[in-house]
Amino acid sequence: MKKLALSAFVAAMSLHQLALAQSAPPPPPEATDEPATLELTLEEAPRLARQSSPAALAAPFRVLEAEAGRVEASIFPRHNPLLELELGPRLIANDPKGVVFSVGLSQNLDLGGGASARLKRVDALVDLAHADADSALQKTLRAVGLATYRGLWAQERLALAEEAERIAKSVLGATKKRIDAGDATALELNVSKGAFARAVADRTSAEATVEQSKGELRGLLGLSSTASFVLKGSLAHGLKVDLASLKNSAQARGELLALAADVALAEADSDLAGALAAPQMSFGARYELEDTSQHTILGTLSMTLPIFDHAQGSPRRPRRRRPGRRPSSRRRRRRSTPRSRPPPESRRSAPRRRTPSPRPRGSRASSRTWRSPSRAIKPGRAA
């Protein structure tokens, strides 16, 4: 009786919870962030390439990297001041307690205009970075344009392949009906099946070409692998090109600017070499104290003489040989003297060496290993 009452109580609680669950309002649907489909046209693709392509995103950082060299190039003077301290006893027999103390401070200066030459070189590097960025972006725009045209061509090819597949499928169905009616042969049916298979293969190839073009555009435009887009446009109506603007923009191409920057960089390197060849001068002051009573103050001036090193560059080192054993005199003599061949008469008169003929497998010698002119063959194996 107690078990029956307990079962009834559990059933009542289950019905009550079920009623509460049905009366509760349904939870709001979760918001799904579905990416919108991007439409790419012949005009939209280059604009997007200028904004999100890897070449366009990396260009400012390359320019900043080149401009960061301006901080190092503008340092003057480039050498830190030199502080010298001297302290020691005076070794004199009459006065062994004498002490000498000296302190000096000097500064080395570049008098050849090294800072201006380095700044000129940095300016050339910045111009080169801008030119390389323009050239990379121009190559990216060209690749994007070609990929867009290739994708539009692949889409039109896919449409033609789907139409051809539909026609081949209808022809195949009609041929099967003619077979059932006894109006066609098996050869015609096989021909229809082959045409339908070729149409399916052409359609699959066109789909692969479309996906390849889209993957290339994703890489060039910096899009994610999950981004969906469609190509809009027609090959019959291309872009309108203004020849006058093209002629004006051709003079400011990235390749031409890069060549001009290379020339400026070479000139800056030449100026920097001339600055390094100039002598260096050092100014300073020195204070000396002897025997706690003699004070001396000196001004110092030193200058390097460009006699041995005048920015001529480091000498070229000879090429080292690879470690190994030196060839013997016999091997060197063989390499130096060509091999002499015997005359034709001696070659003709020389006896020829006869090669032994293979023995039959059923002979007594077949149980032993015999050696041919090239290799040993064991019985039971193929030569």
C-alpha positions in Angstrom: 0.0 0.0 0.0 2.9 2.4 0.8 4.6 1.6 -2.5 1.4 2.4 -4.4 1.0 5.8 -2.6 4.7 6.6 -3.3 4.2 5.9 -7.0 1.1 8.1 -7.2 3.0 11.0 -5.5 5.9 10.7 -7.9 3.6 10.7 -10.9 1.7 13.7 -9.6 5.0 15.7 -9.2 6.0 14.7 -12.7 2.8 16.0 -14.2 3.1 19.2 -12.2 6.6 19.9 -13.6 5.4 19.1 -17.1 2.6 21.6 -16.8 5.0 24.3 -15.6 7.3 23.7 -18.4 4.5 24.0 -21.0 3.1 27.2 -19.5 6.6 28.9 -19.4 7.3 31.3 -22.4 9.7 29.8 -25.0 13.2 31.2 -24.8 14.1 33.8 -27.4 15.9 32.5 -30.5 19.6 32.9 -30.4 21.0 35.5 -32.7 23.1 33.9 -35.4 25.7 36.1 -36.9 25.5 35.0 -40.5 28.0 36.8 -42.7 26.4 38.8 -45.5 27.2 37.8 -49.0 29.7 40.2 -50.6 29.1 41.2 -54.2 32.3 41.8 -56.1 32.3 43.7 -59.4 35.1 44.9 -61.6 34.9 48.3 -59.9 34.5 47.0 -56.3 37.4 44.5 -56.3 40.2 47.0 -56.8 38.7 49.3 -54.2 38.6 46.4 -51.7 42.2 45.5 -52.6 43.4 49.0 -51.7 41.8 48.6 -48.2 42.3 45.0 -47.0 44.9 43.3 -49.2 48.0 42.1 -47.4 50.2 44.4 -49.6 48.2 47.4 -48.7 48.2 46.6 -45.0 52.0 45.9 -44.9 53.0 49.1 -46.8 52.6 51.6 -44.0 54.7 49.4 -41.6 57.5 49.2 -44.1 57.5 52.9 -44.5 57.6 53.3 -40.7 60.4 50.9 -40.5 62.4 53.0 -42.9 61.6 56.2 -41.1 62.7 54.7 -37.8 66.3 54.9 -39.1 66.1 58.7 -39.0 66.5 58.5 -35.2 69.8 56.7 -35.4 71.0 58.8 -38.3 70.4 62.1 -36.6 72.6 61.4 -33.6 75.4 63.9 -33.3 78.0 63.5 -32.0 78.0 59.8 -32.6 80.8 59.1 -30.0 80.4 59.3 -26.2 82.7 61.6 -24.2 85.8 59.9 -22.9 86.7 60.3 -19.2 90.3 59.4 -18.1 91.5 59.1 -14.5 95.2 58.6 -13.6 96.5 58.1 -10.0 99.9 56.8 -8.9 103.0 57.5 -6.8 106.1 59.4 -7.9 109.1 57.1 -7.6 111.7 59.6 -6.4 114.4 58.6 -3.9 114.3 61.9 -2.0 110.5 62.2 -1.8 108.9 58.7 -1.9 105.5 60.1 -0.7 104.8 62.1 -3.9 101.5 61.4 -5.6 100.3 62.3 -9.1 96.6 62.7 -9.9 95.2 63.4 -13.4 91.7 63.7 -14.8 90.8 64.4 -18.4 87.6 64.7 -20.5 87.5 64.6 -24.3 84.9 64.4 -27.0 85.4 63.0 -30.5 83.6 64.9 -33.4 83.0 64.0 -37.0 83.9 66.9 -39.3 83.0 65.3 -42.6 79.3 65.9 -42.4 78.4 62.3 -41.5 75.0 63.2 -40.0 73.7 64.9 -43.1 74.9 62.0 -45.3 73.1 59.5 -43.1 69.9 61.5 -43.1 70.1 61.7 -46.9 70.5 58.0 -47.0 67.5 57.5 -44.7 65.4 59.8 -47.0 66.4 57.6 -50.0 65.3 54.5 -48.0 62.0 56.1 -47.2 61.4 56.9 -50.8 62.4 53.4 -51.8 59.9 52.0 -49.2 57.1 54.1 -50.7 58.0 53.0 -54.2 58.1 49.4 -53.2 54.7 49.7 -51.5 53.2 51.3 -54.7 54.7 48.7 -56.9 53.4 45.8 -54.6 50.0 47.4 -54.6 50.0 47.8 -58.3 50.9 44.2 -58.8 48.1 43.2 -56.4 45.6 45.3 -58.3 46.7 43.6 -61.5 46.4 40.2 -60.0 42.9 41.0 -58.6 41.7 42.3 -62.0 42.9 39.1 -63.7 41.4 36.9 -61.0 38.1 38.7 -61.3 38.0 38.4 -65.1 39.0 34.7 -64.7 36.2 34.2 -62.2 33.6 35.8 -64.5 34.8 33.7 -67.4 34.6 30.6 -65.2 31.0 31.5 -64.2 29.9 31.9 -67.8 31.6 28.6 -68.7 29.8 26.9 -65.8 26.5 28.2 -67.1 27.2 26.8 -70.5 28.3 23.5 -69.0 25.1 23.2 -67.0 23.0 23.9 -70.1 25.0 21.3 -72.0 24.5 18.8 -69.2 20.7 19.5 -69.2 20.5 18.9 -72.9 22.6 15.8 -72.7 20.4 14.5 -69.9 17.3 15.1 -71.9 18.8 13.4 -75.0 19.7 10.4 -72.8 16.2 10.2 -71.5 14.7 10.4 -75.0 17.1 7.6 -76.1 16.0 5.4 -73.3 12.4 5.9 -74.3 13.3 5.0 -77.9 15.0 1.9 -76.6 11.8 0.9 -74.8 9.8 1.6 -77.9 12.2 -0.4 -80.1 13.2 2.6 -82.2 16.9 2.9 -81.2 19.8 0.6 -80.8 22.2 0.0 -77.9 24.9 1.8 -79.7 22.9 5.0 -79.7 22.2 4.6 -76.0 26.0 4.2 -75.3 26.7 7.3 -77.3 24.1 9.3 -75.3 25.6 8.0 -72.0 29.1 9.1 -73.2 27.9 12.6 -74.1 26.1 12.9 -70.7 29.3 11.8 -68.9 31.4 14.4 -70.8 28.8 17.1 -70.0 29.0 16.2 -66.3 32.8 16.3 -66.4 32.8 19.7 -68.1 30.4 21.0 -65.4 32.6 19.7 -62.6 35.7 21.2 -64.2 34.0 24.6 -64.5 32.9 24.5 -60.8 36.5 23.7 -59.8 37.7 26.7 -61.9 35.2 29.0 -60.2 36.3 27.9 -56.7 39.9 28.3 -57.7 39.3 31.9 -58.8 37.4 32.6 -55.6 40.2 31.2 -53.5 42.7 33.3 -55.3 40.6 36.4 -54.7 40.3 35.5 -51.0 44.1 35.5 -50.7 44.6 38.7 -52.7 41.9 40.6 -50.9 42.7 39.4 -47.4 39.3 37.7 -46.9 38.7 34.9 -44.5 38.2 31.3 -45.7 34.5 31.4 -44.6 33.7 34.7 -46.4 31.1 34.2 -49.1 30.9 36.4 -52.1 29.6 36.3 -55.6 31.0 37.8 -58.8 28.9 40.3 -60.6 29.6 41.6 -64.1 29.9 40.6 -67.7 32.8 40.0 -70.0 31.0 41.7 -72.8 31.1 45.1 -71.1 34.6 45.8 -69.7 35.9 48.8 -67.8 36.2 52.2 -69.4 39.8 53.2 -69.6 40.9 56.9 -69.8 44.1 56.9 -71.8 45.1 60.4 -70.7 45.0 59.5 -67.0 46.9 56.3 -67.8 49.7 58.3 -69.5 49.9 60.7 -66.6 50.0 57.9 -64.0 52.6 55.9 -66.0 55.2 58.5 -65.1 54.6 57.8 -61.4 54.8 54.0 -61.5 56.3 52.3 -58.5 59.1 50.7 -60.6 60.3 54.0 -61.9 60.2 55.6 -58.4 62.1 52.6 -57.0 64.8 53.1 -59.6 65.1 56.8 -58.8 65.3 55.9 -55.1 68.1 53.4 -55.8 70.0 56.2 -57.6 69.5 58.5 -54.6 70.6 55.7 -52.2 73.8 55.2 -54.2 74.6 58.9 -54.1 73.9 59.0 -50.4 76.3 56.0 -49.9 79.0 57.9 -51.9 78.5 61.0 -49.7 78.7 58.9 -46.5 81.9 57.3 -47.7 83.4 60.8 -48.3 82.3 61.8 -44.8 84.0 58.7 -43.3 87.2 59.5 -45.1 87.4 63.0 -43.4 89.7 63.2 -40.4 88.2 63.0 -36.9 89.0 65.7 -34.3 88.8 65.4 -30.5 88.6 68.3 -28.1 89.1 68.0 -24.4 90.6 69.3 -21.1 92.9 67.8 -18.5 93.7 68.6 -14.9 96.8 67.4 -13.1 97.8 67.5 -9.5 101.4 66.7 -8.3 102.6 66.6 -4.7 99.3 68.3 -3.5 100.8 71.6 -4.5 101.4 71.8 -8.2 98.2 72.3 -10.2 98.1 72.0 -14.0 95.2 72.7 -16.4 95.6 71.7 -20.1 93.4 71.9 -23.2 93.8 69.0 -25.6 93.3 68.8 -29.3 93.8 65.6 -31.4 93.1 64.7 -35.0 93.3 61.5 -37.0 95.3 61.4 -40.2 93.6 59.5 -43.0 96.8 57.8 -44.3 96.1 54.1 -44.1 92.3 53.9 -43.7 90.5 56.5 -45.8 87.2 54.8 -46.3 88.5 52.6 -49.1 86.5 49.6 -47.8 87.6 46.3 -46.4 89.9 44.2 -48.6 88.5 41.1 -50.2 89.6 38.0 -48.5 90.8 35.0 -50.6 88.4 32.1 -50.9 89.2 29.3 -48.6 89.5 25.8 -49.9 87.2 23.1 -48.6 88.9 21.0 -45.9 90.0 17.7 -47.3 92.9 15.6 -48.4 95.1 17.1 -51.1 95.2 14.9 -54.2 98.4 13.0 -54.7 100.9 13.8 -57.5 99.8 10.7 -59.3 96.2 11.8 -59.4 97.2 15.4 -60.5 99.3 13.9 -63.3 96.4 11.8 -64.4 94.2 14.9 -64.5 96.7 17.0 -66.3 97.7 14.5 -69.0 95.0 13.2 -71.3 94.5 9.5 -71.6 96.2 8.1 -74.8 94.2 5.6 -76.8 95.8 2.8 -78.6 95.9 3.0 -82.4 93.2 1.2 -84.4 95.6 -1.5 -85.6 96.5 -2.6 -82.1 92.8 -2.6 -81.1 92.0 -4.8 -84.1 94.9 -7.2 -83.4 94.1 -7.6 -79.7 92.3 -10.9 -79.0 88.7 -10.6 -77.9 87.6 -12.0 -74.6 85.0 -14.7 -74.8 82.2 -14.7 -72.3 81.1 -18.0 -71.0 77.8 -19.2 -72.2 75.1 -20.0 -69.5 74.9 -23.6 -68.5 71.6 -25.4 -68.8 69.5 -25.7 -65.7 69.3 -29.5 -65.7 73.1 -30.1 -65.7 75.2 -31.1 -62.7 76.6 -27.7 -62.3 73.1 -26.2 -61.7 73.3 -27.1 -58.0 76.3 -24.7 -57.5 76.5 -21.0 -57.9 78.1 -20.0 -61.1 79.3 -16.4 -62.1 78.3 -14.7 -65.2 80.3 -11.8 -66.7 78.1 -9.2 -64.8 76.9 -10.8 -61.6 76.4 -14.2 -59.8 73.1 -16.0 -60.5 71.9 -18.7 -58.1 69.8 -21.6 -59.4 66.1 -21.0 -59.2 66.3 -17.2 -59.6 65.7 -15.0 -62.6 68.7 -13.3 -64.1 
